[in-house]
Each structure stands twice: as structure tokens, then as C-alpha cells.
């Protein structure tokens, strides 16, 4: 068990910002701050911004450098793809006890709290993870070019592909495929859109797919069904059983609830906390020698 006078620090960093939280071992006096982007693809810049954030956090908490160095820390940063990158990040941070992962385990730990269960995080990208006995395992999250099935970007691209197939007379179309084709200027316009678009541009089309599927559009319903089938397959690969706790996270996660099987949907529960909460929880587990 953590000592009451010990310090826990959680760091949750992505391409937009980095958030930090500090609490004492007794859970009192939580302090939070936000800094600049912390995706480690910009390693030097991210580390400079994170160190500045940590020093400002310590100053706000009235902690000197010696006490800060003894804190138990977990950092979850976007772009930490392997143990080598994690070790580089740890070496740049002013702590003796620090664990580093990407930002997926922190989201899982935050959403589930101490519960066993799974998380399907579906936003512009996607991943599916499971927590069991404090240990976390993650599938997916490989990015738009090779993965991110069921994600907003995947839904948007799949919609344009379906519209092109319908235009070629190869597959049935629908009101939604007709509408998107007309709006973008037919096949030439859709191809031009694809040549200039990033994942977030495709993801901007996803709410239309979700809304149309709910209203009975056949193509939209098929795409939501395919996305749900991927989520179910990933859950099965992680050992998920019907009725286990499942948090549907991210901007699109909850939209898949009605498309999952009854057994899977029976376990749907609201997330208990944020990725920053998860980073603090993983810092505590590491300090206590528990798996993460």
C-alpha cells in the first residue's frame, strides 16, 4: 500500500495537449495542469513541454525537486510504440520511479477503474482492450492506413467506397450513398476528396453514417454492422465473455451499442473515469508492484 506522504503523478499526452495530475498517497489534494502537445513523434519538443509541465505542477503543489524525484509516475503518451521508445521517454523525465506506455492503457484503466472488463475506444481511430487482474492487453490501434476498423475514419472511407461501388453498378446504393455522391460531385469529386483528405476529414462523415443507420438506411446499417462485428471479434480474441463489463469510449463508441449482440451489449457500463485518472491508477499499481 502507498504511504500517506508519498506522491503519485499521472501524465496523459497526445497530439493536442498533455494533462498532468498529482495526488498524495492518501488521495488528498489532487492538482491538475495542462500543457502543450506530447506526441513523442516530436520527441524533443514533447519532452521539453512535459518537463516544463511537471515543474509547474510541482511548484503549484509546493514540492521541491528532491521530493518530486521520489514520486511514483505513470506516463501515457501517444506515439510510444515499443519498449525502446518507452525507455527513452523514461530517461528524459526527472523521476526515479516511472513507467511509460502509449495512451491506450491509461484510457482503459481510467474507464474501468479497478473492475475487470473491456474497453472499445472508437473515435477518429480505434482500439479494443481488456483489463483482467490489473493486467491490460490491447488490440488494434494501428492507424488509418492499416487498421482502425470501426473508427470514424474507417466509416467515412467505407461510405465513399460504397458510393463508388454503387455508382459503378457493382453493389446496391442507398439514400446516403446517393447524397454523398451528389454533394462531392460524383466519382471525380469523391476521388479528389480522398486524395486530399486526412483521417479526421473522413471521420467528419461518420455522424451521417450513424444517423442514417438509425433511420434504416441499408448501406449505413451494413457499415455499422461491420464495425460492430470487428469490435466483437476483437473482444473474443481478448477472452471477453457475454455479460462481462464493457465500456464503449470515444466519440463513436456509444453509437455501436445497439449494433452489438445481446450478450455483449448486456455488459455495457459507463466509463468510471478519464485517461488521466487511469494514469494515476497505473502509477499507484506500479508503485505497489501490481501488473499494468
Residue pairs with C-beta under 8 A, 6 or more apart in sequence:
1 288
2 8
2 25
2 72
2 284
2 287
2 288
3 25
4 24
4 25
4 26
5 24
5 25
6 24
6 25
6 70
6 71
6 72
6 287
7 22
7 23
7 24
7 25
7 63
7 67
7 68
7 70
7 71
7 72
8 22
8 23
8 24
8 25
8 71
8 72
8 73
8 280
8 283
8 284
8 287
9 20
9 21
9 22
9 54
9 57
9 71
9 72
9 73
9 74
9 95
9 280
9 283
10 20
10 21
10 22
10 73
10 74
10 76
10 106
10 276
10 277
10 278
10 279
10 280
10 281
10 282
10 283
11 18
11 19
11 20
11 38
11 50
11 53
11 54
11 73
11 74
11 75
11 76
11 77
11 279
12 18
12 19
12 20
12 76
12 103
12 106
12 274
12 275
12 276
12 278
12 279
13 19
13 37
13 38
13 39
13 40
13 46
13 50
13 75
13 76
13 77
13 78
13 103
14 37
14 38
14 39
14 77
14 78
14 103
15 37
15 39
15 78
16 37
17 34
17 35
17 36
17 37
17 38
18 34
18 35
18 36
18 37
18 38
18 46
18 49
18 50
18 53
18 77
19 32
19 33
19 34
19 35
19 276
20 32
20 33
20 34
20 35
20 53
20 54
20 57
20 276
21 30
21 31
21 32
21 276
21 277
21 279
21 280
22 30
22 31
22 32
22 57
22 58
22 61
22 63
22 71
23 29
23 30
23 31
23 280
29 61
31 57
31 60
31 61
32 276
33 53
33 56
33 57
33 60
34 53
35 49
35 50
35 52
35 53
35 56
36 49
36 53
37 45
37 46
37 49
38 46
38 49
38 50
38 77
38 78
39 46
39 77
39 78
39 79
40 46
40 47
40 77
40 78
40 79
40 80
40 85
40 89
41 78
41 79
43 88
46 77
46 79
47 89
47 92
47 93
50 75
50 77
50 92
50 93
51 92
51 93
51 94
54 68
54 93
54 94
58 64
58 65
58 67
58 68
63 71
65 94
68 94
68 95
69 94
69 95
69 96
70 95
70 96
70 97
71 95
71 97
72 97
72 283
72 284
72 286
72 287
73 93
73 95
73 97
73 98
73 99
73 283
74 98
74 99
74 100
74 101
74 106
74 279
74 280
74 282
74 283
74 286
74 292
75 89
75 90
75 93
75 98
75 99
75 100
75 101
75 279
76 100
76 101
76 102
76 103
76 104
76 105
76 106
76 107
76 275
76 278
76 279
76 282
77 89
77 100
77 102
77 103
78 102
78 103
79 85
79 102
80 86
80 89
80 100
80 101
80 102
80 103
81 102
86 100
86 101
87 100
89 100
90 98
90 99
90 100
97 286
97 287
99 282
99 283
99 286
99 292
101 282
101 292
102 141
103 275
104 121
104 127
104 129
104 138
104 141
105 129
105 136
105 138
105 278
105 282
105 292
106 275
106 276
106 278
106 279
106 282
107 119
107 121
107 129
107 249
107 275
107 278
108 119
108 121
108 129
108 130
108 131
108 136
108 138
108 278
109 131
109 136
109 277
109 278
109 279
109 281
109 282
109 292
110 271
110 272
110 273
110 274
110 275
110 276
110 277
110 278
110 279
110 281
111 119
111 247
111 249
111 271
111 272
111 273
111 278
112 119
112 131
112 245
112 247
112 271
112 272
113 272
113 273
113 277
113 281
114 281
115 131
115 245
115 272
116 131
116 132
116 133
116 244
116 245
117 130
117 131
117 244
117 245
117 246
117 247
117 267
117 269
118 128
118 129
118 130
118 131
118 235
118 238
118 240
118 244
118 245
118 246
118 247
119 128
119 129
119 130
119 131
119 246
119 247
119 248
119 249
119 271
120 126
120 128
120 150
120 231
120 234
120 235
120 246
120 247
120 248
120 249
120 253
120 256
121 127
121 128
121 129
121 249
121 250
121 253
122 150
122 151
122 152
122 227
122 231
122 248
122 249
122 250
122 251
122 252
122 253
122 255
122 256
123 151
123 152
123 203
123 250
123 251
123 252
123 253
124 148
124 151
124 152
124 153
124 199
124 200
124 203
124 251
125 141
125 143
125 144
125 148
125 151
125 153
125 199
126 140
126 141
126 147
126 148
126 149
126 150
126 151
126 154
126 250
127 138
127 139
127 140
127 141
128 138
128 139
128 140
128 231
128 234
128 235
128 238
129 136
129 137
129 138
129 139
129 238
130 136
130 137
130 235
130 238
130 239
130 240
132 239
133 291
134 285
134 290
134 291
134 292
135 291
135 292
136 291
136 292
137 238
139 234
139 237
139 238
140 147
140 148
140 149
140 234
141 147
141 148
142 148
144 151
144 153
144 154
144 157
144 199
144 202
148 154
148 199
149 227
149 230
150 226
150 227
150 228
150 230
150 231
150 252
150 256
151 199
151 203
151 206
151 252
152 199
152 202
152 203
152 204
152 206
152 251
152 252
153 199
153 200
153 202
153 203
153 206
154 202
154 227
155 202
155 203
155 205
155 206
155 209
155 210
155 223
155 224
155 227
155 252
156 201
156 202
156 203
156 204
156 205
156 206
156 209
157 194
157 202
158 209
158 223
158 226
159 176
159 177
159 180
159 205
159 208
159 209
159 219
159 220
159 223
160 180
160 184
160 190
160 193
160 194
160 202
160 205
162 171
162 173
162 177
162 219
162 222
162 223
163 173
163 177
163 178
163 180
163 181
163 190
164 187
164 190
165 171
166 172
166 173
166 174
166 177
166 178
166 181
166 219
167 173
167 181
167 186
167 187
172 218
172 219
173 219
174 212
174 217
174 218
174 219
174 220
175 212
175 217
176 208
176 209
176 212
176 217
176 219
176 220
177 219
180 190
180 205
180 208
181 187
181 189
181 190
184 190
184 192
184 193
185 192
193 201
206 252
208 220
209 220
209 223
209 224
210 220
210 224
210 252
210 255
211 220
212 219
212 220
213 220
213 221
213 223
213 224
213 259
214 258
224 255
224 256
224 259
225 259
227 256
227 259
228 256
228 259
228 260
231 256
231 260
232 260
232 261
232 264
235 246
235 264
240 246
240 264
242 261
242 263
242 264
242 266
242 267
243 263
243 266
243 267
244 267
245 267
245 269
246 264
246 265
246 267
246 268
246 269
247 253
247 268
247 269
247 270
247 271
248 254
248 256
248 257
248 268
249 271
257 265
257 268
258 265
260 268
273 281
282 292
285 291
285 292
286 292
